[in-house]
Amino acid sequence: MTSSHAETHNSGVKGLVFNIQRYSIHDGPGIRTTVFLKGCPLECKWCSNPESINPSPELMARESQCDGCGKCVEPCMHHAIELHDDHVHIDRSKCDLCLKCAEACPKGAIELSGKYMSVAEALEECSKDEIFYQNSGGGVTLSGGEPLYQPEFTLNLLQACKERALNTAIDTSGFANWKAIEKMLPYIDLVLYDIKHLDPEMHSSATGVSNEVILDNLQKIIESSKTRIWIRIPVIPNFNDSETYIERLAETLVGMPAEKISLLGYHEWGKSKYLSLGREYPLNGCVPLTEEKLGSLKNIMQSRGLQVTIGY
């Protein structure tokens, strides 16, 4: 790598990270390290990482780990924590994230979601698994939340990864300024691109934003021919799971240079996290799709000549 290239990124830039998951096999090819960045402009009702939406650090109180001892209550100088029926209740409007409650909790039931890290710190974590990347064809994936929501940090971390000759991927909704994406493309080997719905109004009803920018950016990425593309489709009951819609989606995807199209069936894995954040789960009562239903939708898409998988 040339010295001029090595000077293109600022390793002092900091990003808000809520998790770094090692040995990941669901976020691109091979064994990968996935860096989850906090903050997302979308509020998808089925989000399995609700702690990723808020662009600021926040407390998570995991009821499953709490034994109701109450040791977290007294250290809180702002009286933001109360114990009712052996369950912790946090008044987040009073909380200043001093973390004295977390320090006092013997079970680790209270924790801070979101840690500011420099590019160098994040790269150091990712580099620990270089040997696994080399042997498996893996690398580093930036996810979220929405990694494009922190464009400066994401760009700099991608550049730093490429200086180490690490394979890079980005998992994105595509809802971002095109100029920011364009700057990143030379440093991205693979884009995992979410398509939630083709209809702007339906998209807005479930995510809070329209999809015009998302679809426009996808077309621009395709036209750039600078990176590989995998398409990911979260399949949500009564939202985008009808055969009529899937047929329309398949027609849209035919001819698109996507190496892989994945149907990701709705699940409730993130439900307990909403409780930990003091939020109500938006899709209470929603039932996951059966394997037969997903298989039927897959068959519709494959009948159009598309390469489709169920799951990652």
N, C-alpha and C positions, 0 to 999 in steps of 0.2 A: 504494500500500500504506500502510495507516495506521501511525502510529508505535507504537501498542500491539501491532500484529502484528509489527512489526520488532523488538520487544524480547522476543518469545517464545522465541527460540533463543539458545544460548550459543555464540558463535563460538570460544570458547577450549577447548571440548571436543575431545579428540583421539581419533582412531580409528586402527586398524592397517590400513593399505592395502597390498596387494601388487602392484597394477597399476592404472594409469589408461589405458584404451584409447580413443584418439580416433578419430573417423571410423568408428565401429562402425555396422553396418547390420543386425545380427542380434539386437539386444537391445531391440526396440521399433520404433515407426514412425520413418521419416526417418533422418537422420544423427545419431548420438548419441555422447556420451562416457560410457563405462561405468567406474564406480568399483568395483573389486573389493576387497571387505573380507575380511580374514583371520579364520579361525575358523569352524568349522561343527560342530553337534552330531550330524550324520549322517556316516557313513563309507561312502558308496556305493562299491561295488566297482568301478564303471566310471568313477569321478570323473576328469574330464579336467584338473582343477586340484588335484592332491593337495597342492600347497603352500598351498592355502587352508584345509585342515582344521585344522592346528595353530594355536591362537589366540596363538601367540608367534612372534617373528621366528626364522628358521632359515636355515642355509646351503644353497645349491644349488650342486653341482659338476657342470658340464655336460661330460660326457666327450667329446662331439662337438667341443668347442672346445679341449680340453686337448691340448697337444703333448708332454706328459710331460717338460717341462723341469725340474721339481722346485723351481722358485724359491719355491713356496709353503710348502715344508717347513720351512726354517730359521727363518723369522720366528715360527713358532708356539711360544710359550713353554711350552705345555702338552703338546707332543708329540702333538697330536691328529691330525696329518696324516702319512701315510706314502706312499711311491711304490712300487708293485708292478707290474712288467711295464708300465712307462710309464703307469700309471693311478693317479690320486689316490684314496686311501682315507682317509675322515675318521671318526675315533672321536668321534661326536657327544656321548658322555657326558663327554668331556674338554673339548669346545669351549665357550668362554665368549663367542663372537661378537665377539671383539676386532677382527676383519676385517683383521688384518695379512696373512693369506694372500691375501685378495682384492686388497689394495693391491699385493702383490708379483707377482700373476699378470699377465703381459704380454698374455695373450689374453682376459682378462675371463671366464675359465671358471668362476670362483668368485664368487658374488654373494649378497647378503643378500636373502631374500624377506621382505618386511614392513617398512614404514616408518610411524612414527607421524606423523600429519598433523592439523593443526587443521581445523575446519570452514572457516575462512577460506582456508587453503591449498588445500584440495580444491576449494572453490568457485572460486578463482582459476584453477585448471587447467581446470575445466569451462567457465568463462566465456570462455575463449580462442576457443571455437568457436560463440559465440552466433549469428553471422551464418549459419552453416551450419544451425543449428537453425531459424532463422526461414525460411530458403529451402526447407527440406525437410520441415518439420513434425516435426523431431527434438527432442532434449532430453538429459536426464541420466538414466542408469539406474544404480541401485545393485545390485550383484551380489556374488558371493563365490566360494567360501565361502557363508556365510549372513549377509546384511546385518542380519537380525533378531537375530543373535548379539551385535551391538554396538548395542543399541537406542537408547541415548542419543545416540551419534554419528550414527546413521542418521536419527533424528528431527530433530536439529538441522541436518543437512545438507539434508534435505528441506525444512525450513522456510526455510533460507537460499536454496535454489533458487527457491522460490515467491516470495520477496521480489524476486528478479530476474526474475520472471515466466517462469521456465524450465519447460518440460514435464518431468514426472518420472515415472519408472517404477521398479519394484522387482522383482527376479528372486528368488523365494523358494521354499523348500520348505514354508513355512507352519508349521514346527515351532518355535513360540514362544508366549510368554504372550499371550493375547488382549488384555489391557489395553495392552500395548506396541503391538500392531498397531492397535488402536482409536485410539490417540493419533496415529498416523501417517496414517491414512486421509484426513483433510482435506487433506493435502499430497501425495497420490499420485494421478496421473492414470491410471496403468495398472499393474495387477499381472500379472506373468508368473508363473503358479503351476504348480509341478511336481506331477504326479501320477505316482508311481512304481509303486504297486500298491494295489489296493483291499483286498486281504487283509492283516490286521494281522501275521500270522505270516510271510507271504512278505516283506512290507515289512521287518520286523525282521531277517529272515535276510540281507538284502542291504544294509541301511543301518545296522543297529545300533539302530534305534528303531522303535516301533510307529507306526501311521498315524492313530490315533484323533484326536489333537490336530490333525493336518494336515487331515483331512477336516472336522472340526468348525469349524476356523478358516475354511476355504474357504466353508462354508455361512454363517458369520457375515458374511464379507466380501460375499457375494452379497446377503444380507438387508439390509446397510447401504445398498446402492445408491449408494455414495459414489465408486466408481471403476470404470473399465473393467477387464475381465479377459480375458487370453489364457491358455489352458491348454497346458502343454508336457508331452509324454509321452516320456521316454527309453525307447526300445524295445530291450530287452536279450535276446539269445538265451537260451532255456531259463529265462527269468524271467517275462516278460510279453508274449511274442510269439506265443502260441497264438491261433488263431482264436476258440476258446471264450472265452478271457479278453477279447479285444478286443470281442467281441459283448456281453459283460457290461459292459465299460467304456462302450461306446457307449450302452447302455441307461441307464447312470448319468448320462451327460452330456446326454442328450436333455432339452430344456427348461431346461438351465442357460444363463444369459445370457452365455456366453463368445463374444466376437467372433471368436475364432480358436482352432483346435485344431491343434497341431503335433506330428507324429510325428518324433522325433529318433532316427535310427538309431544304434546302437552303433558307436563307432569307437575306434581305439587312439591318438588324438592325444596323450594324456597319458602314454603308456607310458614315454617317455624321461625324463619328469619324476620318476617314481618312482625311477629309477636315480640321478638327480641328488640325490635326497633320501636315498639310502641305503636305500630301501624296495623290497620285492618287489612286482611288479605282481600284483594279486589275480586278474586274469582271463586269465592266460597260457593261450594255446590257444583262446581264444574268438574265433570268426570273425564279422566284421561281416555283417549281413543283406544279402541281395541287393536290388537295386531292385525286382525282381519281387515279392519277399516283402513289402516295405514297401508296394508298390502294392496288393497284395491286401488288406492290413490297412486301408489307406486306403479301399478300396472298400467294405469291410464297414461302416465308420463312416459313410461318405457315404450308404450305403443306408438309414441311419436318419435322414437329413436333416441331418446335421452338416456344417459347413464345415471341411474338413481339408486341411492341407498336409503335405508331406514336407519336413523341414528347417525352418529358421527362416522 
